[in-house]
Amino acid sequence: MIKVAAIGAGRYLTLSLARCSTFVVPLLVLLSIQHSALSTEVVELQYWSDPYQMRTMAEIFEQYHRENPNVKVVIGQSAARDLVADPQRVLCAIVGGDPPDVIFFDRYAIGEWASRGAFLSLSDFVKEDAQAGDPDAIKQENYYQPCWEEAMYGGNLYGVPATTDDRALLYNKDMLVRARLVDENGEAKPPKTWDELRQYASKLSQRPMRGSRRVLEVAGFVPNYGNSWLYIYGWQNGAKFMSDDGRKCLLNDPSVVGGLQFMKSMYDDLGGAGDVEGFQTSFQTDALDPFLTGKIAMKIDGNWVLTGIAQFRPDMNFAVAPAPMPDAKQQPISWLGGWAWVIPKGAKHPREAWKLIRKLASLDSNMEMARIQSRTEAAQGRMYIPLLNANRRVTEALFDKYLRKNPQADPKFAKALQVFVDLLPHSKYRPVTPVGQLLWNAQVQATQNAIYSKGPDEKVCQDALNQETRIVQRELDRIYKPVVGVEVSWTHMVLAYFCLLGLGAAGMLYWFRTRFRGGLQARREAWAGWMFALPWFIGFICFTGGPILCSLVMSFCSYDAMSPSHLVWGRNYTEMFTDDPRFTISLANTAFMIIGVPLGMAFGLGVAMLLDAKVRGMTVYRTLFYLPAIVPGVASALLWLLIFNPNNGILNAAFEYVGLPRLNWLKDVHWSKPSLILQGLWGAGAGMIVWLAGLKEIPTDLYEAAAIDGAGVFQRFRHITLPMLTPYIFFNLVMGLIATFRIFEPAYLMTEGGPQDSTLFYAYALFNQAFRYMHMGYASALAWILFAVIFALTMFQLWSSKRWVHYQGE
């Protein structure tokens, strides 16, 4: 029995397995096919870079894809002028959870973004490669030490250094020889000290009389032209800019003051910052670069300038030397910058991104990129000058192949580049700090304030640096000594918002059902009205009302979009009125622009009255006067920059023709805002349309009756036209004041708030706080103050209009 049972069980099991195999085997085959497909799925890496690099990287990425079929690199770029100074798109991508996998990023800003948690640390990747003995591993000893340190924050590496650059003195040898600034052999002798540099600049500069004033036509040396900035003069003078622990700003240190004094003295020798800035507005690029055309004899600039010389003036008799130091006994130094590859927080494929970075940083890839670039230059008949690389091996290999051992290369370029290479180990780099961008802007602003100010150099420079130091130190204190507050949950805020909306809707429904008085037809009409208005209400609630409430709550918070927000209550508002000098400056600048409102109204009304005449072809004239109002802001800015050019602009040419003195317009602290008001009058055609509509509404019989009574033209204008136009005057006045307090484009496109904060308007200051320094809470507070000011002014105008606005129906 047992044997029979065993045989039966065996047959049953065999039959069962045979039946199951009918379904299991195909299933296993499908699973294996799916696994195979998944294993060969192409990983798409998003790579963000600047447009210049994109041209040379496409071919490299195609080659990388052929070597790694499962990885494809998609190149993109941020739609911003500057990823560092204007990082809106990068910020939104990271905060929104959809960042690129690799970003080619300015190295000096890595510390600031790493402190906010925006980038991934790469130290673990470096250690893993070193432990695995990978021959292509990225090793610190292969890089110039300043480049490597600049990409670190808090002891961790956040970026792999790629390109690098440093600064040296470029000088036109022919101009020095003509000025007899030569050595004992009659060769051009570059200056070695600050005193010599100042003497050279005085001898080489040309300031002939033009009309009633001297105009700078040739400059021996401009302290802030090229790529020098206050940083290099401070470092040469022994400055640090930040304390060793990174918690104290040393921008107002005596060594920095001394560097700024030197800069100011040189500007004063050239006739003042206004004249020099006006002179610089005529500068162009490429073949018309002022150094190439002989308008600048010497400048401190980066090694990339050699490429421009090789392309446009290869025969130029120039040379390169270390930048002059305060004392001849000091070791020459430079300062470097450059770019690096970073992996942002939230990247979908960090390991694949690291492999790509390692490939791009290799010697083979850099040599291939150089080959592509050199081939492009050769196709255009130009000499190729390689850029410096943060990797020593790459720099030396490029130097040898394209300059040292290239028989076709001009020896003077090899000699010039050698100066830059020799200075790399002795180069300073901008402080690695959470306030890197703010510190950069602070030294730029302090320089502007000092060189434009009158008075004793030391006091002027000290005051300018003290003001900017307070601003940077306030931000450092905010970071290292934060106010501990309740963390705000935006999810809870959204839920509370919709709960309030639900309660409000329920209350309105209850009122409608219990208190609404009217018959069935009235109820139906009311419901129909609400249904027609419902799309607008939904749009307002979701896209306007919510952000308004969010902004209000945010104005009481400390929030940088990268980390949780905390309530600080009224700190943003008290800080605004007590500890932010640019709040009052921007408010005063904006208030000054109100002068343009009545001027624009008067100009628009005058044009409208001329165009209201019954003349043949009037429609054509009206179109011509209206066209400026529809010109895009960028095009208008470019046009008026040419018009306001102090040297070649049409306005100064007209002034000179009639015997008036030339002005520096946008480069003059006193004329910058009037210049923008003048530009605003050009677009008065928009208001002209409103004035024309008002003039058409005035009955002609009023003018006829007044003429019969003996009223003259002025009397008819005063007693008929103006009273009848008061509703239009009121409308233009309200809209003009609102537009004035929202003025932004001229500062953003034309002046960047300068000179000396004279065009730092309120909306531009708000933009800087929000999108350049990531002070979202403080910017929200600024926005609500702006709303309060505009609301108060509008209410005052509405109240006062009862006294002077007259409507025809009254």
C-alpha positions in Angstrom: 0.0 0.0 0.0 2.8 2.4 0.9 4.6 1.7 -2.4 1.4 2.3 -4.4 0.7 5.5 -2.5 4.3 6.7 -3.1 4.1 5.9 -6.8 0.7 7.7 -7.0 2.1 10.7 -5.1 5.1 10.9 -7.5 2.9 10.8 -10.5 0.7 13.5 -9.1 3.7 15.7 -8.3 5.2 15.1 -11.8 1.9 16.0 -13.4 1.5 19.1 -11.2 5.0 20.3 -12.1 4.3 19.7 -15.8 1.2 21.7 -15.6 2.8 24.5 -13.6 5.7 24.7 -16.0 3.2 25.8 -18.7 2.8 29.1 -16.7 6.1 29.3 -14.7 8.6 29.0 -17.6 7.1 31.8 -19.7 6.9 33.9 -16.6 10.6 33.3 -15.8 11.5 34.1 -19.4 9.6 37.4 -19.2 11.2 38.3 -15.9 14.7 37.6 -17.3 13.9 39.7 -20.4 12.6 42.5 -18.2 15.7 42.3 -15.9 17.9 42.4 -19.0 16.1 45.5 -20.3 16.4 47.2 -16.9 20.1 46.4 -16.8 20.6 48.1 -20.2 18.3 51.0 -19.5 20.0 54.3 -20.5 20.6 56.7 -17.6 20.1 60.3 -18.6 22.4 62.8 -16.8 21.4 66.4 -16.8 24.5 68.7 -17.2 24.2 72.4 -16.7 26.9 74.7 -18.0 27.6 78.1 -19.5 27.0 78.6 -23.2 30.8 78.9 -24.0 31.6 75.5 -22.6 28.5 73.9 -24.3 30.1 74.3 -27.7 33.1 72.2 -26.8 31.4 69.6 -24.5 28.9 68.2 -27.0 31.5 66.2 -28.8 33.0 65.0 -25.5 29.7 63.8 -24.3 29.0 61.9 -27.5 32.3 60.1 -27.1 31.4 59.3 -23.5 28.1 57.9 -24.6 29.8 55.6 -27.1 32.1 54.3 -24.3 29.2 54.0 -21.9 26.1 53.1 -23.8 24.0 53.0 -20.7 24.7 56.7 -19.9 23.6 59.7 -22.0 24.4 63.3 -21.0 21.9 66.0 -21.8 23.4 69.5 -21.8 21.4 72.5 -20.6 22.1 75.9 -19.1 20.5 78.2 -16.6 18.5 81.0 -18.1 20.4 83.6 -16.0 23.1 86.2 -16.5 25.1 84.7 -13.7 24.5 81.4 -12.0 26.1 82.8 -8.8 24.8 86.3 -8.6 21.4 85.4 -10.1 20.8 81.8 -9.0 17.0 81.7 -9.3 16.7 78.7 -11.7 19.3 76.6 -9.9 17.6 77.4 -6.5 14.1 76.5 -7.8 15.4 73.2 -9.3 17.1 72.2 -6.0 14.2 73.2 -3.8 11.6 71.7 -6.2 13.4 68.4 -6.1 14.4 68.3 -9.8 17.9 69.5 -10.1 20.5 68.6 -12.7 23.0 65.9 -11.9 26.1 68.0 -12.6 26.5 71.7 -12.6 29.6 73.6 -13.8 29.7 76.2 -11.0 31.8 79.2 -10.1 34.2 77.9 -7.4 34.2 80.8 -5.0 30.5 80.4 -4.4 30.6 76.7 -3.5 31.1 77.4 0.2 28.1 79.6 0.4 25.8 77.1 -1.3 27.3 74.1 0.6 26.6 75.9 3.9 22.9 75.9 2.9 23.0 72.2 2.0 22.5 72.8 -1.7 25.5 70.5 -2.8 26.5 67.0 -2.0 29.8 66.3 -0.3 32.3 64.6 -2.7 34.8 63.5 0.0 33.4 60.0 0.3 33.7 59.5 -3.5 37.3 60.6 -3.4 38.1 58.3 -0.5 36.4 55.3 -2.2 38.4 55.8 -5.4 41.7 56.1 -3.4 41.0 52.9 -1.4 40.1 51.0 -4.6 43.4 52.1 -6.2 41.7 53.6 -9.2 44.3 55.0 -11.6 41.9 57.8 -12.7 41.1 58.7 -9.1 40.9 62.4 -8.3 43.8 63.2 -5.9 44.5 66.4 -4.0 48.2 66.3 -4.7 47.5 66.7 -8.4 45.9 70.0 -7.9 47.1 73.5 -7.1 46.5 73.9 -3.4 44.6 77.2 -3.6 42.2 75.7 -6.2 41.5 72.6 -4.0 41.0 74.6 -0.9 38.6 77.0 -2.6 36.3 74.0 -3.4 36.1 72.9 0.2 33.8 73.8 3.1 33.8 72.5 6.6 36.5 70.0 5.9 34.7 68.4 3.0 35.1 68.7 -0.7 32.0 69.9 -2.5 33.4 70.5 -6.0 36.1 69.1 -8.3 38.2 72.0 -9.5 38.2 72.3 -13.3 39.5 75.5 -14.9 41.4 78.1 -13.1 42.8 81.6 -13.8 44.9 84.2 -12.0 45.8 87.8 -12.5 49.0 89.7 -13.6 50.0 93.0 -15.2 49.7 93.2 -19.0 51.4 96.1 -20.5 51.9 97.6 -24.0 55.6 97.7 -24.6 55.5 100.2 -27.4 53.5 102.7 -25.2 56.0 102.4 -22.4 59.0 102.9 -24.8 57.4 106.0 -26.2 57.0 107.4 -22.7 60.7 106.4 -22.0 59.7 104.0 -19.3 62.6 101.7 -20.1 65.5 99.9 -18.5 69.2 100.3 -19.3 68.9 98.3 -22.5 66.1 100.5 -23.8 63.5 97.7 -23.3 60.1 98.5 -21.7 60.3 98.2 -18.0 57.1 97.3 -16.1 56.4 98.9 -12.7 57.2 96.8 -9.6 55.7 98.9 -6.9 52.5 100.9 -6.3 54.4 104.2 -6.4 56.0 103.3 -9.7 52.6 102.2 -11.1 51.1 105.6 -10.1 53.9 107.4 -11.8 53.7 105.3 -15.0 49.9 105.8 -15.1 50.4 109.6 -14.9 52.9 109.7 -17.7 51.0 107.4 -20.0 47.6 109.0 -19.6 46.3 111.7 -22.0 43.7 114.2 -20.9 43.4 116.9 -23.6 41.0 119.9 -23.3 37.7 119.5 -25.0 35.5 122.5 -24.7 35.7 123.8 -21.1 37.0 120.6 -19.5 39.7 117.9 -19.8 38.5 114.6 -21.2 40.3 111.3 -20.6 41.3 109.8 -24.0 44.1 107.4 -23.1 44.6 105.9 -19.6 47.9 104.6 -18.4 46.2 102.4 -15.8 42.8 102.1 -14.3 42.8 100.4 -10.9 39.5 98.6 -11.3 39.6 97.9 -15.1 40.4 94.4 -16.2 40.0 92.0 -13.4 41.6 93.3 -10.3 39.1 94.6 -7.8 39.8 95.7 -4.2 40.6 92.1 -3.3 44.0 92.1 -5.0 45.1 95.4 -3.5 44.0 94.3 -0.1 45.8 91.0 -0.3 49.0 92.7 -1.6 48.7 95.0 1.5 48.4 92.0 3.9 44.6 91.8 4.3 42.6 88.7 5.2 39.0 90.0 4.6 37.6 87.3 7.0 38.8 86.0 10.4 40.3 82.5 10.6 37.2 81.1 12.2 35.0 82.8 9.5 32.8 84.5 12.0 34.1 88.1 11.7 34.3 90.3 8.6 37.6 92.2 8.3 36.6 94.3 5.3 37.4 97.5 7.3 40.8 96.3 8.4 43.5 99.0 8.0 45.3 96.9 5.4 42.1 96.9 3.2 41.7 100.7 3.9 45.2 101.2 2.6 44.5 99.2 -0.6 41.3 101.3 -1.2 43.2 104.5 -0.6 45.7 103.6 -3.3 42.8 102.9 -5.7 41.1 106.2 -4.9 44.3 108.2 -5.4 44.8 106.7 -8.8 41.2 107.6 -9.8 41.7 111.1 -8.6 44.9 111.4 -10.7 42.8 110.5 -13.8 40.3 113.3 -13.1 37.9 111.4 -10.8 35.9 108.2 -10.9 33.1 109.9 -12.9 35.5 110.8 -15.8 37.1 107.3 -15.7 33.7 105.5 -15.7 32.6 107.7 -18.5 35.7 106.9 -20.4 35.1 103.2 -19.9 31.6 103.3 -21.2 33.0 103.7 -24.7 35.0 100.4 -24.4 34.1 97.5 -26.6 35.3 93.9 -26.8 37.1 91.6 -29.2 39.1 93.5 -31.8 38.1 96.9 -30.3 39.3 96.0 -26.9 40.9 99.2 -25.4 44.1 97.4 -24.5 44.4 96.2 -28.1 43.6 99.6 -29.6 46.0 101.6 -27.4 43.5 103.3 -25.1 44.8 101.5 -22.1 48.5 101.1 -21.6 48.5 98.7 -18.6 45.9 96.6 -16.9 45.7 93.8 -14.3 43.7 91.0 -15.9 43.4 87.2 -16.2 45.3 84.8 -18.4 42.2 84.4 -20.7 43.1 87.8 -22.2 46.0 86.1 -24.0 43.4 84.3 -26.2 41.9 87.6 -27.3 45.3 89.0 -28.1 46.2 85.9 -30.1 42.9 86.1 -32.0 42.7 89.9 -32.8 46.2 91.4 -32.4 48.8 88.6 -32.6 51.4 91.1 -33.7 50.9 93.3 -30.7 54.1 94.1 -28.8 53.0 93.3 -25.2 54.4 91.5 -22.2 53.2 90.2 -18.8 54.7 90.8 -15.4 53.5 90.2 -11.8 51.2 92.9 -10.5 53.1 95.7 -8.7 53.3 95.3 -4.9 53.3 98.0 -2.2 57.0 97.3 -1.6 59.6 96.0 -4.0 60.9 93.5 -1.4 57.6 91.7 -1.2 57.0 88.4 -2.9 54.6 89.0 -5.9 51.2 87.5 -5.4 48.0 87.1 -7.5 44.5 86.0 -6.9 42.8 83.1 -8.6 39.3 82.0 -9.5 37.8 79.3 -11.7 35.1 76.8 -12.0 34.3 73.3 -10.6 31.9 70.4 -11.1 29.4 70.0 -8.3 26.6 67.6 -7.7 23.5 69.3 -6.3 21.4 68.0 -3.5 18.6 65.8 -4.8 20.5 64.7 -8.0 18.8 61.5 -9.3 22.1 59.7 -10.3 24.9 60.9 -8.0 27.2 57.9 -8.6 26.9 58.2 -12.4 27.4 61.9 -12.0 30.6 61.3 -10.1 31.9 58.9 -12.8 31.2 61.6 -15.4 33.0 64.2 -13.3 36.0 61.9 -12.9 36.0 61.4 -16.7 35.8 65.1 -17.4 38.6 65.8 -14.9 41.0 63.3 -16.5 44.0 64.2 -18.5 42.7 62.5 -21.6 39.4 64.4 -21.6 41.1 67.7 -21.1 43.5 67.0 -24.0 40.6 66.1 -26.2 38.7 69.3 -25.3 41.8 71.3 -26.1 42.2 69.5 -29.4 38.6 70.4 -30.3 39.1 74.0 -29.4 42.4 74.3 -31.2 40.9 72.8 -34.3 38.1 75.4 -34.2 40.6 78.2 -33.8 42.8 76.8 -36.6 39.8 76.7 -38.9 39.4 80.4 -38.4 43.1 81.1 -38.9 43.7 81.9 -35.2 46.3 80.8 -32.7 45.1 78.6 -29.9 46.2 79.6 -26.4 45.2 77.0 -23.8 43.5 78.1 -20.6 44.9 77.1 -17.2 43.6 74.1 -15.4 43.4 73.5 -11.6 45.1 70.1 -12.2 48.9 70.6 -12.5 49.3 67.7 -14.8 46.8 69.0 -17.3 48.2 72.6 -17.2 51.7 71.3 -17.9 50.6 69.0 -20.7 48.6 71.7 -22.4 51.4 74.2 -22.0 54.0 71.8 -23.5 51.9 70.7 -26.5 50.5 74.1 -27.6 53.2 76.6 -26.6 56.5 75.3 -25.3 57.0 72.5 -27.8 55.0 73.9 -30.6 57.3 75.3 -33.3 54.5 77.4 -34.8 53.6 79.1 -31.5 54.8 82.7 -30.9 57.4 82.6 -28.0 56.0 85.8 -26.5 52.7 84.0 -25.7 54.6 81.1 -24.0 56.6 83.6 -22.0 53.5 85.5 -21.0 51.5 82.4 -20.0 54.5 81.2 -17.9 54.1 84.3 -15.7 50.5 83.3 -14.9 51.6 79.7 -14.3 54.4 80.7 -11.9 52.0 82.9 -9.9 49.4 80.1 -9.3 51.0 78.6 -6.2 51.3 82.1 -4.7 47.7 83.1 -5.5 45.0 84.0 -3.0 41.4 83.0 -3.3 38.2 84.6 -2.2 37.2 83.6 1.4 35.2 80.4 1.6 32.2 81.6 3.6 28.4 81.5 3.7 28.4 85.2 2.8 30.7 84.9 -0.2 28.3 86.7 -2.6 27.5 89.4 -0.1 31.1 90.0 0.7 31.9 90.3 -3.0 29.2 92.8 -3.5 30.3 94.7 -0.4 33.8 95.2 -1.6 32.5 96.4 -5.0 30.1 98.8 -3.3 32.7 100.1 -0.9 35.0 100.8 -3.8 32.2 102.7 -5.6 31.3 104.7 -2.5 35.0 105.6 -1.9 36.1 106.6 -5.4 33.1 108.8 -6.0 33.3 110.6 -2.6 35.0 113.8 -2.0 37.2 114.5 1.1 40.3 113.0 2.8 41.1 109.7 1.3 41.6 107.8 4.5 38.4 108.9 6.1 36.3 108.4 3.0 37.7 104.9 2.5 37.3 104.0 6.2 33.7 105.2 6.3 32.8 103.3 3.1 34.4 100.1 4.4 32.8 100.4 7.8 29.3 100.7 6.3 29.8 97.5 4.2 31.4 95.6 7.0 28.3 96.2 9.2 26.1 94.8 6.5 28.3 91.6 6.1 28.7 91.2 9.8 25.0 91.4 10.4 24.5 88.5 8.0 27.3 86.5 9.7 25.7 87.0 13.1 22.4 85.9 11.6 24.0 82.7 10.5 26.3 81.9 13.4 24.0 83.4 16.1 20.5 82.6 14.9 17.4 83.6 16.7 15.8 80.4 17.9 12.1 80.5 16.9 9.2 78.2 16.2 9.6 76.2 13.0 6.9 77.0 10.5 5.3 74.1 8.7 4.1 75.3 5.3 2.1 72.1 4.9 0.1 73.1 8.0 -0.2 76.6 6.7 -1.7 75.4 3.4 -4.2 73.1 5.3 -5.1 76.0 7.6 -5.6 78.3 4.7 -8.0 75.9 2.9 -9.8 75.2 6.2 -10.4 78.9 6.6 -11.7 79.1 3.1 -14.0 76.2 3.7 -15.3 77.8 6.9 -15.8 81.1 5.0 -17.6 79.3 2.1 -19.8 77.4 4.6 -20.7 80.7 6.4 -21.6 82.4 3.1 -23.8 79.4 2.1 -25.5 79.4 5.5 -26.2 83.2 5.2 -27.5 82.7 1.7 -29.9 80.0 2.7 -31.2 81.7 5.9 -30.8 85.4 5.5 -31.1 86.0 1.8 -34.3 87.8 1.0 -35.7 87.3 -2.4 -37.9 85.0 -4.4 -37.0 81.9 -6.4 -36.0 83.9 -9.4 -33.7 86.1 -7.4 -32.0 83.0 -5.8 -31.5 81.5 -9.3 -29.9 84.7 -10.6 -27.7 84.9 -7.5 -26.5 81.3 -8.0 -25.9 82.0 -11.6 -23.8 85.0 -10.8 -21.7 83.1 -8.3 -21.2 80.3 -10.8 -20.0 82.7 -13.4 -17.6 84.3 -10.9 -16.4 81.0 -9.6 -13.5 80.5 -12.0 -12.0 83.8 -11.0 -12.5 83.1 -7.3 -10.7 79.7 -7.7 -7.8 81.4 -9.6 -7.5 84.1 -7.0 -7.7 81.6 -4.1 -5.1 79.3 -5.5 -2.7 81.6 -7.4 -3.0 85.0 -5.6 -4.7 84.7 -2.2 -2.4 81.8 -1.1 0.8 83.5 -2.1 -0.3 86.7 -0.4 -1.0 84.9 2.8 2.3 83.0 2.5 4.2 86.2 1.9 2.6 87.8 5.0 3.6 84.9 7.2 7.1 84.7 5.6 7.7 88.4 6.5 7.7 87.3 10.2 10.2 84.4 9.5 13.8 83.8 8.8 13.8 81.8 5.6 16.3 81.2 2.8 14.3 78.6 0.7 16.9 75.9 1.4 16.3 75.3 5.1 13.2 75.3 7.4 11.7 78.7 8.2 11.6 79.9 11.8 9.4 82.6 13.3 11.4 85.7 14.3 8.2 87.8 14.7 9.0 91.5 14.1 12.8 91.2 13.7 12.7 91.7 9.9 10.8 95.0 10.3 12.9 96.4 13.2 16.1 95.5 11.3 14.8 97.2 8.3 14.3 100.6 10.1 17.3 100.4 12.4 20.1 98.3 10.8 19.7 98.5 7.0 21.1 101.7 5.5 20.1 100.6 2.0 16.4 100.5 3.0 16.3 104.3 3.5 18.6 104.9 0.5 16.4 102.8 -1.8 13.2 104.5 -0.4 14.7 108.0 -0.9 15.9 107.1 -4.4 12.4 105.9 -5.3 10.7 108.9 -3.8 13.0 111.2 -5.9 11.7 109.5 -9.0 8.2 110.8 -8.2 9.4 114.0 -9.9 9.1 112.2 -13.1 5.3 111.7 -12.6 4.1 115.3 -13.1 6.8 115.8 -15.8 5.6 112.7 -17.7 2.0 113.8 -17.3 2.7 117.3 -18.6 4.7 116.0 -21.5 2.1 113.4 -22.4 -0.7 116.0 -22.2 1.3 118.5 -24.3 1.9 115.8 -27.0 -1.8 114.8 -26.9 -2.9 118.4 -27.4 -0.7 118.7 -30.4 -1.9 115.4 -31.8 -5.5 116.4 -31.2 -5.2 119.1 -33.9 -7.1 118.4 -37.1 -4.0 118.0 -39.4 -3.6 115.8 -42.4 -1.7 112.5 -41.6 -2.3 112.8 -37.8 -2.8 109.0 -37.4 0.8 108.6 -38.6 2.1 111.1 -36.1 0.1 109.4 -33.3 1.6 106.1 -34.2 5.1 107.5 -34.2 4.7 109.0 -30.7 3.2 105.9 -29.3 5.9 103.5 -30.6 8.4 104.2 -27.8 5.8 103.0 -25.3 5.8 99.5 -26.7 9.6 99.1 -27.2 10.8 96.2 -25.0 12.6 97.3 -21.8 15.9 95.6 -22.8 16.0 97.3 -26.2 15.1 100.7 -24.6 17.9 100.2 -22.1 20.5 99.5 -24.8 19.4 102.5 -26.8 19.6 104.9 -24.0 23.0 103.6 -22.8 24.3 104.7 -26.2 22.5 108.0 -25.9 23.9 108.6 -22.4 27.5 107.6 -23.3 29.7 110.4 -21.9 32.2 110.3 -24.7 30.3 109.3 -27.8 26.7 109.8 -26.8 24.3 112.0 -28.9 23.3 114.1 -25.8 26.8 115.2 -25.0 27.4 115.8 -28.7 24.4 118.1 -28.8 25.5 119.8 -25.5 29.0 120.4 -27.0 27.5 121.8 -30.2 25.5 124.5 -28.3 28.4 125.3 -25.9 27.1 123.4 -22.8 29.4 121.3 -20.7 29.5 117.6 -21.2 27.9 115.4 -18.4 28.6 111.9 -17.2 24.9 111.1 -17.0 24.5 107.6 -15.6 28.0 107.6 -14.3 27.5 110.7 -12.2 25.9 110.4 -8.7 24.0 113.7 -9.2 22.8 113.0 -12.7 22.0 109.3 -12.7 18.4 109.6 -11.5 17.5 112.7 -13.6 18.9 110.7 -16.6 16.4 107.9 -15.9 13.6 110.4 -15.6 14.6 111.8 -19.0 14.5 108.3 -20.4 11.0 107.8 -18.9 9.7 110.9 -20.8 10.6 109.1 -24.0 7.9 106.5 -23.3 5.2 109.0 -22.4 3.2 107.8 -25.4 1.2 105.4 -23.3 -0.2 108.2 -21.2 -0.8 110.2 -24.4 -3.5 107.8 -25.4 -5.4 108.4 -22.2 -5.0 112.2 -22.6 -6.3 112.0 -26.2 -9.4 110.1 -25.0 -10.0 112.8 -22.4 -9.6 115.6 -24.8 -12.1 114.0 -27.2 -14.7 113.9 -24.4 -14.6 117.7 -23.8 -17.6 119.3 -25.6 -16.5 121.8 -28.3 -19.3 124.1 -27.5 -17.6 125.0 -24.2 -14.6 126.3 -26.1 -16.9 128.2 -28.5 -18.8 129.8 -25.7 -15.6 130.8 -23.9 -14.1 132.2 -27.1 -17.2 134.3 -27.7 -16.8 135.7 -24.1 -13.3 136.7 -25.0 -11.3 134.0 -23.3 -7.8 133.5 -24.7 -6.0 130.2 -25.3 -4.4 130.0 -21.8 -7.7 130.9 -20.1 -9.6 128.2 -22.1 -6.9 125.7 -21.1 -7.0 126.7 -17.4 -10.8 127.0 -17.0 -12.1 124.3 -19.4 -9.4 121.8 -20.4 -7.9 121.2 -17.0 -11.2 120.9 -15.0 -12.6 118.6 -17.6 -9.5 116.5 -17.6 -9.3 116.1 -13.8 -10.6 112.5 -13.9 -7.8 111.6 -16.3 -5.3 113.5 -14.3 -6.4 111.6 -11.2 -6.1 108.3 -13.1 -2.6 109.0 -14.5 -1.4 110.3 -11.1 -2.5 107.2 -9.3 -1.0 104.8 -11.9 2.2 106.9 -12.2 2.9 106.8 -8.5 2.3 103.1 -8.4 4.6 102.5 -11.4 7.3 104.8 -9.8 7.4 102.7 -6.6 7.7 99.6 -8.7 10.6 100.9 -10.9 13.0 98.0 -11.5 14.2 97.6 -15.1 16.5 100.7 -15.4 18.4 99.7 -12.3 18.6 96.0 -13.3 19.6 96.6 -16.9 21.4 99.9 -17.0 23.0 100.9 -13.7 22.9 97.9 -11.3 22.1 100.3 -8.6 25.1 102.6 -9.1 27.0 104.7 -9.0 27.3 104.9 -5.2 23.8 103.5 -4.7 22.2 106.5 -6.5 19.9 104.3 -8.5 19.3 101.6 -6.0 15.5 101.7 -6.2 13.3 99.9 -3.7 12.1 97.1 -6.0 15.7 96.4 -7.1 16.9 96.3 -3.4 14.0 93.9 -2.7 15.0 91.7 -5.7 18.6 91.5 -4.4 17.5 90.5 -0.9 15.2 87.8 -2.2 17.1 86.2 -5.2 20.7 87.1 -4.7 21.1 86.8 -0.9 18.2 84.4 -0.4 16.7 86.5 2.4 13.1 85.5 1.5 11.7 86.5 4.9 13.3 89.9 4.9 12.3 90.5 1.2 8.7 89.6 2.1 8.8 92.2 4.8 10.1 94.8 2.3 7.3 93.8 0.0 4.7 94.5 2.6 6.2 97.8 3.5 6.1 98.7 -0.2 2.4 97.6 -0.3 1.7 99.8 2.8 3.3 102.8 1.2 1.5 102.4 -2.1 -1.8 101.7 -0.4 -1.5 104.8 1.9 -0.6 107.1 -1.1 -3.5 105.7 -3.1 -6.0 106.2 -0.3 -4.7 109.7 0.2 -5.3 110.5 -3.4 -8.8 108.9 -3.3 -9.6 111.1 -0.3 -8.2 114.3 -1.8 -9.8 113.7 -5.2 -13.1 114.7 -3.8 -11.9 118.2 -3.6 -10.5 118.7 -7.1 -11.7 115.9 -9.4 -14.8 116.9 -11.4 -16.9 114.4 -13.3 -19.3 115.4 -16.1 -22.2 113.6 -14.6 -22.0 115.5 -11.3 
